[in-house]
Amino acid sequence: MVVRLERRAAMHDKRHHLRTLTCSKSVKRKNVTMDDLLCIYKLKLKLEAVKRELSNLIAIKRELQLPKKGVEVEKGEKGFLVRVICEKGGDKLVSILEVFEEMGLTVSHARVSCNLYLSMEAIVVAEEERALHVKSIAHAITKAIERQ
């Protein structure tokens, strides 16, 4: 009989702790359990909302870290400095090199990276003494990228 009373007191203490944790005002065991389940469900929904918000913030951060996409061409001492940043995929690098060949430009030095996006920095020199403009080179490269 003493064991039964001790068990009952222990259960009463546990229910009391559950009621205080979940702010339940009911005394019955069944109602306390239902309140606990409801509290757990609400916490689960809050956790999912926080996870969604975190994934959105991570996506925004990733977009901010990506450099501006586009083509920059500058005239240098020995030729033209060409910087290209665009989405990777397709044969964009091949198209850009074909444009250089069509315009009579030789690549003297180049650096290409293709981790999150295609990034290329190259120094190109005209093979012949032709009047090439920065805008015409940039326009031709942009067209080659858009074709892909």
N, C-alpha and C positions, 0 to 999 in steps of 0.2 A: 504494500500500500504506500509506503514511503517513496519507493521508486517511481510509482505512478504520479505522485504529487510533484516530485522533482522534475519529471519529464514535462508535466503540465506547466510548471513554472518556467522551465527553459523555453518551451514553445511560446508562452506568453511574452517572455522577454524578446524572443526572435521576432514575433509579430509586432511588438512595440517598436523595435529597431526598423523594421520594414515600413511601418506607418510613418515614422519620423523621416525616413529617407524619401519616401514618395509623397509626403504631405497628405496622407490618407486620413480621413476622419472617421472611417467606419471601424467597428469593433469586431465584426464577424470575420472569420477566417476566409471565407469564400470571397467576400467583398475586398478584403485586403489583397488577396491574390489577384483579383481582377484589376484593382488599381495598380498593382505592381506591373502586371503585364501591359497595361495601358501606358504606364510611365516608360517602360522599356521600348515600346513601339514608338513613342514620341521621340525618345533619345536616338533611336535608330534613324528616324526620318531626319532629325537635325544633323546627324553624322553624314548622311547621304548628301544633304544640302551643302554642308561644309566641303565635302569632297568635290562636288560639282564646281563650287566657287573656286576651290584651289586649282582644279584643272583649267578653268577659264583664265585664271590669273597666270598660270604657267604658259598657256598659249599666247596670251598678250605679251608676256615677257619675251617669248621666243620671237614674236613678230617684231618687237622693238629692237632686238639684237641683230636682226638681219639687216644688212646694208641696203641702201636704195638701189633698186634695179635700174640698169640703164647702160649706156655706152658713153664713154668720155674719150675724146681724142685731143691731144695737145701736141703742138709742134715743138720739137726739141732741136738740139744742136746737130745730131746725126740723122734724124728722121722724125718719126711720129711716135709718141707714147700713147698706146691704146689700152684703155681699161674697160673690161666688159664684166658685168654682173647680171646674171639672169638665172631662171629656174633651170635645174639640170634635167636631162632627159632628151632623147632623140640624138640627132647628129649635129648638134649646134656648133661644136668645136670644128668639125669638118667643114660646115658651111662657112664659118668665119674664115678659116684658112683658104677656102676656095675663093672668097671675096678678095683676100689679099693677093692671091695669084692672078685673078682677073684684072685687078687694078695695077698689076706690075709692082707689087710690094714684096720685099723679102723680109722674113722674120729673122732679126739678128739675135734677139734674146727674148725668151718668154718664160712666164711662170703661170701654171694652171693649177687650180684647186677645185675639187668637186665633192666637198663634204655635204653641206646642206644645200648648196647652190653652186652653179658654175661661175667661177671667178677666174678671169684671165687678165694678166698684165703683160704686155708685149711691146717691144721696141721694133718698129718696122721701118725699113729703108726703101726708098724708091729705086728700082733697078735702073731706070732711065731718067734723064732730066725732064720730068713732066711736071706740069703745073697742077698739083693735087691740093685740094683744099680740105681743111679739117672737117667742115660740114659734110662734104661729099663722102668722105671715108666713114664718118659716123652714121650717115644715112644708109649707106650700103650695108654696114654691119647690122644695123637695126632691122633692115629688111630681111637679111639672112636669118636672123634670130626669129623673127615673126613667121617666116615661112615654115619653120618647124612646128 
